[in-house]
Amino acid sequence: MANFYTDNPDLRHHLSHPLMRRIVELRERNYTEAERFDYAPLDFDDAMDNYDRVLEVVGEICGDIIAPNAEAVDHQGASCSDGRAHYADATHINLDACRKAGLMGMAMPRRLGGLNFPITPYIMAADIVSRADTGFENLWGLQDCAETLYEFGSQDQHERFIPRVCQGETMSMDLTEPDAGSDLQSVMLKASQLPDGSWVLNGVKRFITNGDSDIHLVLARSEEGTKDGRGLSMFVYDKRNGGVNVRRIENKMGIKGSPTCELVYKNAPAELVGSRRMGLIKYVMALMNGARLGIAAQSVGVSEIAYREALGYARERRQFGKAIIEFPAVAEMLSVMKAKLDASRSLLYECARFVDMYKVLDDISRERKLTDEERAERKHYNRLADALTPMAKGMGSEYCNQNAYDCIQIHGGSGFMKDYACERIYRDARITSIYEGTTQLQVVAAIRHVTTGTYRELIDSYAARPVKAELQAVHDRLVALTEVYSEAVKAVEAVGDTKYTDFMARRLVEMAGDLVMAYLLLDDANRNDSFTASLHVYVNLAASEITRHSEFIKTFDPAQLAYYTEK
């Protein structure tokens, strides 16, 4: 029997990070939940043991059910008939297993039927599920839409919708339209208020993941005559009320088990979530941040399976009388794949911990007034989460694609055939750097944290941590590379041209990301010797990338910008 949690000791390493004690203490309200719920933890060790046990269940279901079903799901795919989307047969088996194990609504409060997990172990489950079947994570992982409903919905909506999610009903976020992809302020699906105060929705949504779900969060235009984001509101739609049909599902390259739908709304009854006009400005931004963290987890899961498939094949495949892993060119590829996997996973869980900290303090603020120290703590972690979310999604998805590519390369001609899983992995990986905001849009979100100094402050905080003597040379090398990064930032800012800064943004964000991930791996190696090899490989990779970007910025003539931007 396979277990995708227990066979990966790196997961327990990240779950045991020192900041988890503070996160769990806040999440469990100093363990007072045990007074109301007999299954709530009594203390930190009890809570961590609970997370560990549930993740073991996730790992077992993924290893024994979801992963073995992945090929059949990919082959059969989802289908559409009579205005409804239909899952592949094995997808129903997967969902049934997750429901019976109580793995839906993991991050929701116990009073609403959830497990009250922090974001970090929930994201760890998403990492594991993605390794088993990337497309299935899109169905299971959309339970995090309930987080947005919990944050901004009314108490009545909490009590009517969230327990249903915890019991296993599925969710979707209906944002994109035929003429409104990344530019969500152009959304035109119409929300009309009836004389009795209720709302109906009319229009079309496109590229909606799991679009025939039970409960939908919908972005719609509620303000007559508006054309920008200020006229948009958020609504919750219940499939049981009718009014929405699936016109078609997309025939996709990958993640075929996850139906991507075009939806037609015809006087579909819906409920306003929160306040009018705040749909895009506040609620969708929160929803997208959660979704991007989920795609970062999905990317790490794909990187994990790509690396494992490549490693296994390289050990077994023999050429010229020896296993191909013995050839330096192949061994180097595998070492770089592992370093990228470890680096992106370290960034993922650092980001998840930061999200945990600000979200739990935000939740506590609804119950009581925060202290001055807590308000400062919330602001600090909110800023860091805002900085690391686009970095984790952007760079993690790029590494995921690179690892999937190298997985096929190590398989050689066999990797191009459907006889091996790497062909499916390669197709599934491609979407990660596109949906929930392309890599280019993640750069747009991240560059302000370069120019305002957020990344430099974070990097300096990492540099101030003590390290073991045998790692001091690596630490000093990263300090020197940090100065190379800072000089590049100064050089770009000295030009004083917004267009020029935007042009150089990708290079600056990648330099910052390389440093953040290198320092995080240094911290991992400082706590756990098993990360030492990946640390050295990644620092060598980061040094070459930072030097390359620095040299480009240093020697680039701003007068040549037109050659790149005017077509």
NUKEKE-478118 format. One line per 2 residues: for each residue x, z, y of C-alpha. Coordinates in Angstrom, 3 decimals, decimal comma. Layout:
<lumdrens>
X/Z/Y ~ ...
</lumdrens>
This chain:
<lumdrens>
0,000/0,000/0,000 ~ 1,335/-1,017/3,408
1,103/1,194/6,474 ~ 1,973/-0,421/9,814
2,452/2,956/11,487 ~ 4,564/4,897/9,018
6,816/1,898/8,289 ~ 7,877/1,791/11,954
9,678/5,002/13,035 ~ 10,042/3,630/16,576
6,368/4,409/17,179 ~ 6,763/8,117/16,454
9,820/8,116/18,730 ~ 7,734/6,875/21,656
4,807/9,159/20,830 ~ 7,145/12,171/21,045
8,347/11,421/24,588 ~ 8,755/14,608/26,690
6,109/13,539/29,233 ~ 3,460/13,613/26,497
3,273/17,406/26,709 ~ 2,063/17,223/30,321
-0,295/14,330/29,552 ~ -1,932/16,121/26,627
-2,195/19,413/28,513 ~ -4,133/17,647/31,283
-6,195/15,496/28,924 ~ -7,287/18,520/26,909
-7,894/20,626/30,033 ~ -5,371/23,187/28,831
-6,999/23,027/25,376 ~ -10,319/24,454/26,528
-12,123/21,563/24,793 ~ -11,700/23,540/21,546
-14,328/25,953/22,847 ~ -16,943/23,168/22,772
-15,807/20,923/19,927 ~ -14,552/22,305/16,617
-12,369/19,220/16,074 ~ -10,583/19,483/19,448
-6,925/20,590/19,305 ~ -5,955/24,199/19,867
-2,540/23,419/21,345 ~ -0,004/20,628/21,912
1,282/20,534/18,329 ~ -2,260/20,380/17,009
-3,046/17,464/19,351 ~ 0,076/15,539/18,387
-0,668/16,078/14,715 ~ -4,145/14,655/15,301
-2,769/11,540/17,023 ~ -0,282/11,101/14,216
-2,963/11,355/11,526 ~ -5,309/8,903/13,250
-2,475/6,421/13,812 ~ -1,693/6,690/10,106
-5,284/5,633/9,430 ~ -4,884/2,724/11,874
-1,650/1,740/10,157 ~ -3,236/1,879/6,705
-6,257/-0,226/7,680 ~ -3,979/-2,749/9,384
-1,583/-2,971/6,451 ~ -4,160/-3,044/3,666
-7,138/-4,859/5,221 ~ -6,592/-6,569/8,593
-3,193/-8,173/7,928 ~ -4,161/-9,526/4,472
-7,306/-11,009/6,074 ~ -5,456/-12,670/8,975
-4,822/-15,994/7,235 ~ -8,434/-16,382/6,105
-9,710/-15,525/9,587 ~ -7,367/-18,084/11,156
-8,490/-20,741/8,663 ~ -12,244/-20,124/9,007
-12,298/-19,160/12,676 ~ -15,354/-18,261/14,708
-18,336/-20,598/14,989 ~ -21,370/-21,171/17,200
-24,978/-21,990/16,316 ~ -28,428/-21,283/17,762
-26,958/-19,862/20,950 ~ -24,896/-17,225/19,175
-21,223/-16,813/18,239 ~ -20,421/-15,908/14,653
-17,273/-14,160/13,431 ~ -15,288/-15,305/10,422
-16,365/-13,513/7,237 ~ -13,210/-11,384/7,054
-13,602/-10,334/10,707 ~ -16,788/-8,483/9,717
-14,779/-6,685/7,033 ~ -12,153/-5,700/9,605
-14,722/-4,406/12,092 ~ -16,574/-2,509/9,396
-13,354/-0,770/8,341 ~ -12,588/0,248/11,939
-16,114/1,527/12,505 ~ -16,159/3,593/9,333
-12,788/5,097/10,259 ~ -14,079/6,076/13,711
-11,547/3,934/15,552 ~ -13,894/2,690/18,265
-14,038/4,458/21,616 ~ -10,704/6,141/20,969
-9,989/6,938/24,617 ~ -13,523/8,046/25,486
-14,431/11,741/25,974 ~ -15,678/13,749/22,999
-18,956/14,509/24,748 ~ -19,716/10,763/24,631
-18,680/10,336/21,011 ~ -15,041/9,350/21,505
-11,767/10,811/20,247 ~ -10,533/11,759/23,749
-7,157/10,109/23,080 ~ -4,750/9,584/25,951
-3,993/5,945/26,803 ~ -0,555/6,099/25,135
-1,627/6,645/21,489 ~ -4,550/4,256/22,048
-2,125/1,559/23,237 ~ 0,025/2,393/20,206
-2,961/1,592/18,005 ~ -3,352/-1,719/19,874
0,326/-2,474/19,201 ~ -0,246/-1,861/15,473
-3,485/-3,880/15,311 ~ -1,833/-6,813/17,100
0,947/-6,892/14,526 ~ -1,725/-7,179/11,820
-3,852/-9,860/13,501 ~ -3,384/-10,836/17,144
-6,871/-12,303/17,484 ~ -8,597/-9,269/15,997
-6,991/-7,049/18,636 ~ -9,042/-8,997/21,201
-12,237/-7,781/19,532 ~ -11,161/-4,238/18,715
-9,174/-3,775/21,929 ~ -12,008/-4,696/24,282
-13,358/-1,194/23,719 ~ -11,154/-0,349/26,707
-13,816/-1,998/28,899 ~ -15,647/1,279/28,348
-12,929/2,904/30,455 ~ -14,092/0,910/33,495
-17,718/1,822/32,827 ~ -16,666/5,464/32,479
-14,716/5,375/35,758 ~ -17,312/3,651/37,912
-20,680/3,795/36,142 ~ -23,379/6,405/36,634
-23,848/9,413/34,375 ~ -26,945/7,749/32,956
-24,952/4,603/32,125 ~ -22,259/6,746/30,500
-24,804/8,379/28,217 ~ -26,605/5,150/27,286
-23,704/2,744/26,763 ~ -20,496/4,590/25,904
-21,758/6,327/22,730 ~ -22,748/2,877/21,453
-19,177/1,662/21,935 ~ -17,863/4,747/20,149
-20,198/3,985/17,266 ~ -18,768/0,474/16,947
-20,603/-1,899/19,278 ~ -18,374/-4,488/20,950
-17,722/-5,237/24,616 ~ -16,601/-8,124/26,805
-15,640/-8,635/30,411 ~ -17,364/-11,713/31,826
-15,245/-12,754/34,779 ~ -14,054/-16,367/34,567
-16,196/-19,389/35,503 ~ -15,632/-23,167/35,304
-14,521/-23,176/38,963 ~ -13,138/-19,661/39,131
-10,222/-18,941/36,816 ~ -7,477/-16,817/38,306
-9,203/-17,164/41,713 ~ -11,963/-14,684/40,953
-13,137/-14,447/44,555 ~ -14,701/-17,890/43,935
-17,107/-16,499/41,308 ~ -20,628/-17,841/41,911
-22,740/-16,420/39,040 ~ -25,736/-15,196/41,006
-27,090/-11,661/40,932 ~ -30,587/-11,395/42,383
-32,370/-8,135/43,145 ~ -36,068/-8,107/42,290
-38,749/-6,296/44,331 ~ -38,663/-3,348/41,927
-34,929/-2,887/42,583 ~ -33,763/-4,295/39,244
-31,276/-7,173/38,931 ~ -31,151/-10,484/37,065
-28,176/-12,782/36,570 ~ -28,117/-16,602/36,600
-25,226/-18,983/36,101 ~ -22,368/-19,857/33,768
-19,293/-17,980/32,582 ~ -16,424/-19,679/30,737
-13,415/-18,593/28,646 ~ -15,050/-15,247/27,867
-13,236/-13,411/25,080 ~ -15,717/-12,035/22,536
-18,421/-13,421/24,808 ~ -21,303/-12,689/22,424
-20,527/-8,970/22,446 ~ -23,134/-6,212/22,493
-22,323/-4,928/25,991 ~ -20,923/-7,024/28,843
-19,289/-6,103/32,134 ~ -20,112/-8,988/34,481
-18,697/-9,995/37,860 ~ -21,438/-11,652/39,912
-22,240/-12,624/43,507 ~ -24,789/-10,159/44,807
-24,587/-10,923/48,527 ~ -26,423/-14,039/49,650
-24,362/-16,463/51,766 ~ -20,940/-14,996/50,940
-18,064/-16,990/49,491 ~ -15,270/-14,438/49,077
-14,552/-11,288/47,112 ~ -16,530/-9,088/49,467
-19,782/-10,546/48,139 ~ -19,139/-9,667/44,499
-20,464/-6,725/42,503 ~ -20,049/-5,467/38,938
-22,952/-5,364/36,487 ~ -23,479/-4,189/32,930
-25,566/-6,420/30,650 ~ -27,063/-5,345/27,330
-27,347/-8,131/24,743 ~ -30,477/-6,504/23,324
-32,342/-7,474/26,524 ~ -31,792/-11,224/26,048
-31,218/-13,852/28,703 ~ -27,693/-14,950/27,747
-26,874/-17,715/25,282 ~ -23,574/-19,005/23,978
-23,398/-22,692/24,889 ~ -20,164/-23,282/23,000
-16,997/-21,619/21,796 ~ -13,598/-23,091/22,571
-11,532/-24,820/19,891 ~ -8,275/-22,989/20,555
-4,655/-23,344/19,517 ~ -4,490/-19,767/18,266
-6,282/-16,391/18,033 ~ -9,028/-18,324/16,235
-10,814/-15,241/14,961 ~ -11,639/-14,222/18,518
-14,535/-16,354/19,856 ~ -13,868/-17,581/23,392
-17,293/-18,430/24,757 ~ -19,074/-20,368/27,451
-22,140/-18,316/28,398 ~ -25,341/-19,361/30,140
-27,215/-16,624/32,024 ~ -30,915/-17,270/32,633
-32,678/-14,400/34,387 ~ -30,633/-11,994/32,307
-31,550/-8,400/33,208 ~ -28,543/-6,317/34,235
-27,652/-3,056/35,965 ~ -25,431/-2,565/38,981
-22,253/-0,597/38,225 ~ -21,068/1,548/41,110
-21,548/0,196/44,622 ~ -22,399/-3,295/45,818
-19,538/-5,468/47,138 ~ -16,909/-3,471/45,236
-16,968/-5,603/42,090 ~ -13,753/-7,520/42,683
-12,107/-5,385/45,338 ~ -12,056/-2,225/43,218
-13,683/-2,441/39,792 ~ -12,242/-5,695/38,458
-8,788/-4,701/39,673 ~ -9,032/-1,552/37,558
-10,476/-3,535/34,651 ~ -7,700/-6,151/34,844
-4,959/-3,524/34,984 ~ -6,288/-2,051/31,758
-6,591/-5,502/30,203 ~ -3,027/-6,375/31,197
-1,706/-3,224/29,586 ~ -3,632/-4,259/26,481
-2,027/-7,723/26,496 ~ 1,386/-6,079/26,910
0,614/-4,087/23,729 ~ -0,589/-7,244/22,027
2,661/-8,978/22,984 ~ 4,764/-6,170/21,521
2,753/-6,319/18,294 ~ 3,399/-10,063/18,031
7,101/-9,538/18,772 ~ 7,165/-6,966/15,972
5,655/-9,242/13,321 ~ 7,751/-12,224/14,497
10,932/-10,180/14,123 ~ 9,924/-8,815/10,717
8,988/-12,253/9,382 ~ 12,277/-13,726/10,631
14,340/-10,841/9,242 ~ 12,665/-10,995/5,852
13,163/-14,746/5,555 ~ 16,789/-14,574/6,701
17,557/-12,003/4,010 ~ 15,938/-14,059/1,255
16,804/-17,644/2,193 ~ 20,136/-18,743/0,745
22,250/-21,665/1,942 ~ 25,792/-22,543/0,947
25,801/-19,717/-1,565 ~ 24,776/-16,844/0,720
21,795/-15,449/2,619 ~ 21,428/-17,114/6,014
21,464/-13,684/7,714 ~ 25,206/-13,681/6,962
25,738/-16,606/9,324 ~ 26,703/-15,274/12,787
24,368/-17,668/14,625 ~ 21,353/-16,359/12,701
22,470/-12,727/12,860 ~ 22,824/-13,005/16,638
19,320/-14,459/17,002 ~ 17,887/-11,565/15,021
19,813/-9,001/17,062 ~ 18,494/-10,482/20,313
14,946/-10,603/18,920 ~ 15,165/-6,917/18,010
16,609/-6,008/21,414 ~ 13,799/-7,855/23,229
11,243/-6,162/20,975 ~ 12,686/-2,702/21,579
13,051/-3,265/25,321 ~ 9,495/-4,538/25,803
8,099/-1,695/23,671 ~ 9,987/0,910/25,716
8,577/-0,620/28,908 ~ 5,071/-0,725/27,405
5,015/2,992/26,605 ~ 6,639/4,016/29,870
3,868/2,122/31,645 ~ 1,221/3,663/29,369
2,473/7,185/30,149 ~ 2,328/6,490/33,879
-1,239/5,156/33,511 ~ -2,137/8,263/31,502
-0,854/10,566/34,215 ~ -2,741/9,083/37,134
-5,939/8,386/35,200 ~ -6,238/11,896/33,776
-5,666/13,426/37,202 ~ -8,250/11,031/38,615
-10,705/12,176/35,949 ~ -10,000/15,837/36,702
-10,682/15,152/40,395 ~ -14,315/14,403/39,460
-14,616/17,935/38,045 ~ -12,749/19,917/40,677
-10,588/19,551/43,757 ~ -6,985/18,713/42,904
-4,190/20,887/44,235 ~ -1,777/19,395/46,761
0,814/19,091/43,986 ~ -1,661/17,316/41,707
-2,698/14,880/44,443 ~ 0,952/14,035/45,068
1,496/13,657/41,322 ~ -1,491/11,308/41,026
-0,290/9,168/43,916 ~ 3,231/9,008/42,470
2,147/7,900/39,008 ~ -0,483/5,511/40,345
2,236/3,699/42,273 ~ 4,550/3,567/39,256
1,754/2,338/36,960 ~ 0,870/-0,332/39,508
4,507/-1,449/39,519 ~ 5,088/-1,459/35,761
1,788/-3,008/34,604 ~ 2,564/-6,578/35,788
6,162/-6,199/34,627 ~ 5,130/-5,054/31,142
2,554/-7,814/30,806 ~ 4,700/-10,549/32,342
8,040/-9,888/30,683 ~ 6,560/-8,553/27,437
4,507/-11,705/26,912 ~ 7,496/-13,932/27,673
9,624/-12,028/25,138 ~ 6,773/-12,286/22,643
6,759/-16,083/22,999 ~ 10,536/-16,247/22,724
10,512/-14,142/19,553 ~ 7,774/-16,276/18,009
9,817/-19,389/18,827 ~ 12,966/-17,924/17,280
11,000/-16,791/14,226 ~ 10,135/-20,417/13,497
13,698/-21,524/14,246 ~ 15,100/-19,093/11,682
12,618/-20,407/9,119 ~ 13,796/-23,949/9,833
11,571/-26,704/8,476 ~ 9,561/-24,183/6,477
8,509/-22,519/9,719 ~ 6,739/-25,711/10,780
4,554/-25,538/7,672 ~ 1,355/-23,551/7,262
2,799/-21,956/4,131 ~ 4,446/-19,276/6,273
2,877/-16,789/8,687 ~ 5,286/-17,675/11,499
3,347/-20,875/12,254 ~ 0,214/-18,814/12,972
2,219/-16,199/14,862 ~ 3,661/-18,920/17,101
0,194/-20,259/17,943 ~ -1,219/-16,781/18,535
1,672/-15,777/20,788 ~ 1,245/-18,600/23,272
-1,855/-17,219/24,979 ~ -0,265/-13,867/25,865
1,586/-15,250/28,881 ~ -1,566/-17,004/30,119
-4,705/-14,891/29,884 ~ -5,463/-11,832/32,009
-3,181/-13,372/34,637 ~ -0,360/-15,800/33,926
3,268/-14,713/34,106 ~ 3,436/-16,378/37,511
0,566/-14,204/38,770 ~ 2,256/-11,098/37,359
5,265/-11,987/39,525 ~ 2,963/-12,206/42,555
1,672/-8,705/41,759 ~ 5,163/-7,315/41,120
7,187/-8,719/44,023 ~ 5,850/-6,195/46,539
7,398/-3,454/44,423 ~ 10,725/-5,209/44,886
10,369/-5,470/48,657 ~ 8,955/-1,949/49,125
11,651/-0,417/46,944 ~ 9,458/0,983/44,138
11,611/-0,547/41,421 ~ 14,861/0,566/43,040
13,579/4,142/43,359 ~ 12,525/4,135/39,700
15,866/2,684/38,596 ~ 17,728/5,316/40,624
15,668/8,061/38,963 ~ 16,734/6,723/35,561
20,362/6,520/36,663 ~ 20,282/10,205/37,671
19,517/11,322/34,115 ~ 22,468/12,701/32,135
23,642/10,725/29,103 ~ 25,840/11,458/26,105
29,569/10,840/26,610 ~ 29,582/7,862/24,262
26,912/6,158/26,409 ~ 28,512/6,831/29,789
30,212/3,416/29,913 ~ 26,846/1,684/29,436
25,349/3,869/32,153 ~ 28,136/2,979/34,566
27,716/-0,704/33,802 ~ 24,010/-0,475/34,649
24,819/1,290/37,921 ~ 27,077/-1,638/38,841
24,381/-4,161/37,875 ~ 21,887/-2,262/40,026
24,056/-2,977/43,050 ~ 24,112/-6,672/42,141
20,309/-6,562/42,119 ~ 20,161/-4,734/45,461
22,480/-7,253/47,098 ~ 20,257/-10,072/45,839
17,184/-8,382/47,334 ~ 18,978/-7,971/50,676
20,086/-11,603/50,650 ~ 16,530/-12,841/50,110
15,065/-10,518/52,741 ~ 17,738/-11,566/55,246
16,332/-15,096/55,310 ~ 13,136/-13,665/56,784
10,849/-16,333/55,333 ~ 7,809/-15,433/53,213
7,882/-18,766/51,406 ~ 11,517/-18,219/50,518
10,777/-14,711/49,216 ~ 7,931/-16,097/47,100
10,263/-18,771/45,724 ~ 12,859/-16,190/44,713
10,259/-13,657/43,510 ~ 10,526/-14,482/39,811
14,296/-13,992/39,835 ~ 14,079/-10,666/41,664
11,288/-9,335/39,435 ~ 13,160/-10,361/36,284
16,330/-8,664/37,548 ~ 14,364/-5,480/38,207
12,702/-5,748/34,794 ~ 16,026/-6,218/33,024
17,347/-3,070/34,680 ~ 14,239/-0,988/34,003
14,192/-1,966/30,334 ~ 17,942/-1,452/29,960
17,695/2,053/31,410 ~ 14,711/2,837/29,194
16,696/1,750/26,140 ~ 19,560/3,918/27,358
17,150/6,848/27,448 ~ 15,911/5,947/23,957
19,468/5,783/22,603 ~ 20,256/9,081/24,300
17,407/10,683/22,310 ~ 17,701/8,609/19,143
20,838/6,907/17,782 ~ 18,768/4,206/16,067
18,375/2,443/19,441 ~ 22,123/2,170/20,137
22,539/-1,332/18,734 ~ 19,573/-2,728/20,689
20,833/-0,980/23,818 ~ 24,208/-2,743/23,686
22,687/-6,124/22,813 ~ 20,092/-5,841/25,583
22,562/-4,705/28,246 ~ 24,745/-7,728/27,453
21,680/-9,960/27,745 ~ 20,543/-8,259/30,962
24,007/-8,547/32,507 ~ 24,107/-12,288/31,899
20,587/-12,776/33,307 ~ 21,168/-10,609/36,376
24,454/-12,365/37,093 ~ 22,813/-15,778/36,689
19,976/-14,963/39,075 ~ 22,359/-13,346/41,553
24,576/-16,410/41,586 ~ 21,606/-18,708/42,156
20,410/-16,623/45,115 ~ 23,909/-16,284/46,534
24,651/-20,012/46,488 ~ 21,181/-21,392/47,238
20,744/-23,187/50,552 ~ 17,308/-22,300/51,988
17,214/-25,758/53,525 ~ 16,748/-27,107/49,991
13,506/-25,188/49,472 ~ 11,467/-28,305/50,242
12,933/-30,053/47,201 ~ 11,270/-27,430/44,987
8,015/-26,829/46,836 ~ 6,900/-30,146/48,353
5,562/-32,713/45,885
</lumdrens>
